[in-house]
Amino acid sequence: MNQMNKILGVVLMIASVFISTLERISVRLSAALVEAGSGSQQGLREVTRTVDVPTGLLVYFMFFVGFVLLVAGFPGSYKRKDRE
């Protein structure tokens, strides 16, 4: 079970970082497409401001749960009573 907690924790942490990265890429890419004027046949460029919106709570929650599972996967000192 400890090995499974470690694997699941790492997977959740990496997935949360991946989701956050995809979100930031999509915001910047959509702003770049609007600035390039790809949707219009006019020569006018609309200048937009790229606002880095804060990442959703799901990403932080996934990272926190992944960290807790990763820490829970390592046996603590309370399990070393058999060595005494």
C-alpha positions as CSV (number, residue, x, y, z in Angstrom):
1,M,0.0,0.0,0.0
2,N,2.9,2.4,0.7
3,Q,4.2,1.9,-2.8
4,M,0.8,2.7,-4.3
5,N,0.5,5.9,-2.2
6,K,3.9,7.1,-3.5
7,I,2.9,6.4,-7.1
8,L,-0.5,8.0,-6.8
9,G,0.9,11.0,-5.1
10,V,3.5,11.6,-7.8
11,V,0.9,11.1,-10.5
12,L,-1.5,13.6,-8.9
13,M,1.3,16.2,-8.4
14,I,2.5,15.8,-12.0
15,A,-1.1,16.0,-13.4
16,S,-1.8,19.2,-11.5
17,V,1.3,20.8,-12.9
18,F,0.4,19.6,-16.4
19,I,-3.2,21.0,-16.1
20,S,-1.8,24.4,-14.8
21,T,0.6,24.5,-17.7
22,L,-2.1,23.7,-20.3
23,E,-4.3,26.4,-18.8
24,R,-1.5,29.1,-19.1
25,I,-0.6,28.0,-22.6
26,S,-4.3,28.3,-23.8
27,V,-4.7,31.8,-22.3
28,R,-1.5,33.0,-24.0
29,L,-2.2,31.3,-27.3
30,S,-5.8,32.7,-27.5
31,A,-4.4,36.2,-26.8
32,A,-1.8,35.8,-29.5
33,L,-4.4,34.7,-32.0
34,V,-6.5,37.7,-31.3
35,E,-3.5,40.1,-31.6
36,A,-2.5,38.5,-34.9
37,G,-6.0,39.2,-36.3
38,S,-6.4,35.7,-37.6
39,G,-10.2,35.8,-37.3
40,S,-10.7,38.9,-39.4
41,Q,-9.9,39.9,-43.0
42,Q,-9.3,43.5,-41.9
43,G,-5.8,44.8,-41.5
44,L,-6.5,46.2,-38.1
45,R,-4.9,44.6,-35.1
46,E,-6.7,44.5,-31.8
47,V,-4.3,44.9,-28.9
48,T,-5.2,42.7,-25.9
49,R,-3.7,42.5,-22.5
50,T,-2.7,39.0,-21.4
51,V,-4.1,38.6,-17.9
52,D,-2.7,35.7,-16.1
53,V,-5.7,34.5,-14.3
54,P,-5.1,32.6,-11.1
55,T,-5.1,28.9,-11.4
56,G,-8.3,27.1,-10.3
57,L,-8.6,25.5,-6.9
58,L,-8.6,22.1,-8.4
59,V,-4.9,22.3,-9.3
60,Y,-3.9,23.3,-5.8
61,F,-6.2,20.6,-4.3
62,M,-4.7,17.9,-6.5
63,F,-1.2,19.0,-5.7
64,F,-1.9,19.0,-1.9
65,V,-3.6,15.6,-2.0
66,G,-0.7,14.2,-4.1
67,F,1.8,15.6,-1.6
68,V,-0.1,14.1,1.3
69,L,-0.2,10.7,-0.4
70,L,3.5,10.9,-1.2
71,V,4.4,11.6,2.4
72,A,2.0,8.9,3.6
73,G,3.8,6.4,1.3
74,F,7.0,6.6,3.3
75,P,7.0,4.6,6.5
76,G,7.4,6.8,9.6
77,S,9.4,6.3,12.8
78,Y,6.3,4.9,14.5
79,K,6.6,1.7,12.4
80,R,10.2,1.0,13.5
81,K,9.2,-0.4,16.8
82,D,10.3,-3.9,15.7
83,R,14.0,-2.8,15.5
84,E,14.1,-2.0,19.3
